[in-house]
Amino acid sequence: MISHHFSDGLYAKEAQFSAGTAILKHTHSFSHLSILAKGKVAVMMGEEIEVIEAPACIEIKSGMTHGVKAITDCVWFCIHATDEKDPSKVDDILIGV
C-alpha cells in the first residue's frame, strides 16, 4: 500500500509492504532521506547490502542506485524536497537520473 504525504516543499512516500517484497533498484538526481518506521529490510546501495531494523533513518546520496527487500512486514518512508503535490506526477519527477 502506498500513501502520499505533502507539506510545503516536502513529499513523503509511505510504503507498507509484506516480507519478501522488493522495491526495484532505481536512482534519484538528488540526495534524500529514507525512514524505516517498522520492520527489517535489506537495503542495497551501489554494491553494498546492509540489513536495517526499525527505527532507522538513512541518507540516499544523489545518483546512488538503491533498492530494498523486506525481511519482515515493513513501513518505509522516502522523504523528498519537491513542490510537486500531484501523486500521479511525483514519481516521474523524482525517479531517474
Secondary structure, DSSP 4 states (H G I P E B T S, - for coil): -EEEEEETTEEEEEEEE-TT-EEEEE--SS-EEEEEEESEEEEEETTEEEEEESSEEEEE-TT--EEEEESSSEEEEEEEE-----HHHHHHHHS--
